[in-house]
Amino acid sequence: MRHLMSPLDFSVEELANLLDLANDIEHNPEKYAHVCDRKRIATLLYEPSTRTRFSFEAAMMNLGGKVC
């Protein structure tokens, strides 16, 4: 498992690949609708933020996952 604490933890190539993947997900959501089936996400936010929490929850549910 790799822990990412900063954008600087990515190489330039990894960032380019990540942005390409994000673009593909945006333009082909049906292709990714079940990539998180049987997976869960728990969010721990340092500051209370309803908008951030809902954004993370919506993204996980759009990928087929559940939110704890």
C-alpha positions, 0 to 999 in steps of 0.5 A: 500500500502506498500512502500519498500525503502530497501531490509531490508524492506523484511523479510527472508521469503518474500525474499525467496518468491520473489526469487521463484516467479522471478524464476517461471517467468523466467521459465514460461513467458507465464504464466505471459504474461498478469498479467499487462494488463491494468496497467501502470508504470512510472519510475523516475530515479535519474540518466540518464540510458538508459539501466535501463530505457529500462530494466524496460520498456521491463519487463513491456511490457513482462508482458502485461503492458504499459509504460508512 
